[in-house]
Amino acid sequence: MAGAGLEKRRMDKIECIRCGPLEEPDPSSPFCTACGEPRVAVPLVRPGARSIREDRPLALEKFVDFLPLEAVDPELSLGEGMTPLVSLRRVGAALGLPAVRAKNEAQNPTASFKDRGTVVAVQKTAARGIRRIGTVSTGNMAASTAAYGARAGLETFVLLKEGTTPLSLRVAGIHRPHLIAVDGDYGELFRASLEVGKKLGIVFMNSVDPHRLAGYKLTAFEIFLQLGRRPPGMVVAPVSSGGHLIGLMLGFQDLEREGMIRAFPRFVGVQASGCAPLAEAFRAGSQRYERPMVVRTIAHAIANPAPPAGNAVLRLIREREGLLLAVSDGEMLEAQRELAEAEGVFCQPESATTLAALKILAASGQIEDGNGEIVLVLTGSGLKTPGLLEAAPLELHNVSLEGLEEGLARLL
Amino acid sequence: MAGAGLEKRRMDKIECIRCGPLEEPDPSSPFCTACGEPRVAVPLVRPGARSIREDRPLALEKFVDFLPLEAVDPELSLGEGMTPLVSLRRVGAALGLPAVRAKNEAQNPTASFKDRGTVVAVQKTAARGIRRIGTVSTGNMAASTAAYGARAGLETFVLLKEGTTPLSLRVAGIHRPHLIAVDGDYGELFRASLEVGKKLGIVFMNSVDPHRLAGYKLTAFEIFLQLGRRPPGMVVAPVSSGGHLIGLMLGFQDLEREGMIRAFPRFVGVQASGCAPLAEAFRAGSQRYERPMVVRTIAHAIANPAPPAGNAVLRLIREREGLLLAVSDGEMLEAQRELAEAEGVFCQPESATTLAALKILAASGQIEDGNGEIVLVLTGSGLKTPGLLEAAPLELHNVSLEGLEEGLARLL
C-alpha cells in the first residue's frame, strides 16, 4: 500500500492557481514561490476526459476524475458530501427572489464543510504511507481533522490558537488527537506549523492546503448536479482564510473547462464587519488587503485578520466579476434566526452571513432579474456555537398537566 | 391542495401492528383499542407492487411506495435520510467481528433520527390542510418537530417535561415554536397531549405515532440498499418509547413481504441500566414491563420509564428471536469515546449504547460466526450533549510559538 503510494506520488501534481504548473515547487508550502497565491493539487485525469460517476455512492467516487486521487479508499470516508440543497422559499419570497437555496454543509460528518477538504488530504496522506497529520484551528477544522485522523488511524496534532472555546476543545478532543494550545499570532502559527511539520514528518493540512482546496471543489460539483446539471446564477459563501471560496470557484472552473457549464456563477464572499480585511480592500479597489488593527466579532470561525489566500480571493473575485462584502454581528444573528424560523434550517451565525449579505444586495438593487438560482453555502451547524443562542428570544410557558388544555387554548 | 388532501384522506389507512386493519379505528389515538399496541400508517401501494426508486434524490421519494403518502412535497423536506453506513473496522476487529457498521443518523437535518418520522408526519398533516402540530419531548424530538413545523409554516407546540436542558430548549426554540414546560408525569402527558390536541385541532406527533413509525421504516430500506440489496444479520438500536425500533422492524417486514429479503435481521434493543423496564421484562420472561421506581442515568434521550410501545417491543423482539439488554452509563460513555477515537464517529452516549451492547454480546459468545453484517444505529450527534463530554479525558499541552518544534518533538 505504502509502496504503491510512493510510486504514484510522482504523478501527483500541485500547481499555483494563478501561474499554473511550476518546474520545482516546494512541496511543503501551499503557496506559489513566484506569486504567493495558493497551490492546488490537480486531478490525475486530464481536462476533456473527466466525467461524473453519478452511480457511485460516495461524493469522492462520483467526482474522482476531478480530484488528485489515484483511487478512493472508502474506509477513510465518514460519508462526507452530498449534503442537501434545500429551497428557501419564504426567505426568497420576502426578498422578491424566486430561487434561493441553501447548501447545508452542517450535514457533513463533523457538521461543517471542512470534512470535504480533510477527507481528500487524508486520503492522499494515508496513500503515501505518512502516519502523522496536523492542523491549525479554533474550531470546525480541529474537529474535522481530529475525526478523519482517528478514522485513518493517524497520529493527529491540533494546534489551537488562543480563544478556542472549551466546547471546541472537547469536540475535537473526543477523537484523542494531541491538543496543543499555542501562544502567538495565528498567521505566524500557520507558517510555523508547515516548517516544523516538514522537519518532524507531520503533514499539516491547514485552511489553505493544495489537497484541502481540491476537496472543496466537491461542493461546486454537487450544486451543479443538484440543479440538474446547470450552474447557479450566484453563490454566496462566508470567507475566512479564503481556501473554501477558492475551492468552490475552482470547482466551477473545472466544469467550465470540461464544457459542462457555459456561464460562470457570480460569487459573493462575505466577512464579518468586525474583521473584514478583504471586503474593505475590495471596496477600496486595492489589490492587497491590510490587516485590521482590531478584531471584534462573535463570528470566530471567520474572524481571520490575515487570510492566507486573501489576495488570491481579491484577484479571483475581481476577474470573475464577483463581490466581497461585510455584515454586522446583529445582521448575521438576525439572519440565523430567520433561516431557523422561516425555513427550519439551523446554521452557525458565520453561515448566516450569506443570507445577511443577500438581504443587503437585494435591498440595494444589486441582484438583477433572471440571474438564475442563488445558492447560500451554509458552512456549519448551529450546534457548534450554542453559546450564541442565548441572544435569541425565547418564551417559555409553564403549565400543569391539569391546566394543559387551558394553557394551549390561550396560545391559539 | 387542502381539497385534494381531504379527498385523498379517505385512502389513508392506519392499522394496528398486531391486529392489522380495523373497521373503525379511533383516528386520534396511536394505539389499537383491541390490544393496546401501536398503530402504523400503511402504504397506499399494495404489497407485491412496491418498488424502490433509486434514481430519485430524496429518501422519501426513493421509498414512497412503502410510505403512507400519495405524493411527496419536496418543499417540506430538509434533506433527511440517506445517512452514511460507515464501516467500523477497528471496533469490529477488536471484537473479532469482521463486518460491523454504523448507520450514522447524526447526519440528518436536526442531527438525529427523529427527522425521518417527523417529515412523514408533517407531509401528511400539511397535505390535510392542518396548520397546527405538536410533540412531547425532552430534546431531539423537540428540535426535529420545531424545525419541520417551521419549514412547513405550521404553528408548532412543543411540550417539555421537567429536566429539559437549557441547550435543548434553545436548540428547539430557535425555530420559534410555542415552548410549554409541563409539570407532571411524562406518560400522562403523552396521553393528555393527544386528547387535548384532538379538541384544539393540534396534531400531536409524539414518539409513537402512526406516521412517525412509518417514517422510521426508511432506515431499514436504506440499510438494505447500502448493503447491496441484502439484509444485515443483526441490527442494534437504542430503545426508549419503542417507536423507533418498531419502525425499523416494520421496514424489514415490508421488505420481507415484497420478497426482497428472505432472512430477517436479529434485532437487539438497548436500554440504559438506570432505566431499563424492557430489558428487565425480557430477562424475566414477562410479557409486560413494569415501571421502574427510580430512574438514574445520564442517558436522558432513552430514559423512558413507561415506554408507550414497550409491550409491543417485547412481543416483536420475542417473535423475531431478538434481544433486549441494558448497559451502564460507564459502558456507554466508554463506547462513545471508542467510536470517536477508533473510528472518527462522534455520537450521543445514548447511541453508543449499541456498541456497549455489542461488546457484551461478543464477550459472552452470543454472536455466532457467519451472522452477516452487524449494523449499529447511531441515533444522534454527540453535539447534542456537550455537557457529557466533560467526563472524557482531555490533555492539553501549552507551548509558545518559538517552542513549537520542541513541544511537538516531545510528543512524537
Interface residues (C-beta under 8 A of the other chain):
Chain A: P57 P74 E75 S77 L78 G79 M82 T83 P84 L85 V86 S87 R89 R90 N104 Q107 N108 P109 T110 A111 R132 A143 A146 A147 Y148 G149 A150 R151 A152 G153 F157 L159 L167 L169 R170 V171 G173 I174 H175 R176 H178 L179 I180 A181 V182 D183 G184 D185 E188 L189 A192 S193 V196 K199 L200 I202 Q226 Q336 R337 A340 E341 A342 E343 G344 V345 F346 S381 G382 L383 K384 P386 L389 E390 A392 L394 E395 L396 H397 N398 V399 S400 L401 E402 L404 E405 G407 L408 A409 L411 L412
Chain B: P57 P74 E75 S77 L78 G79 M82 T83 P84 L85 V86 S87 R89 R90 N104 Q107 N108 P109 T110 A111 R132 A143 A146 A147 Y148 G149 A150 R151 A152 G153 F157 L159 L167 L169 R170 V171 G173 I174 H175 R176 H178 L179 I180 A181 V182 D183 G184 D185 E188 L189 A192 S193 V196 K199 L200 I202 Q226 Q336 R337 A340 E341 A342 E343 G344 V345 F346 S381 G382 L383 K384 P386 L389 E390 A392 L394 E395 L396 H397 N398 V399 S400 L401 E402 L404 E405 G407 L408 A409 L411 L412
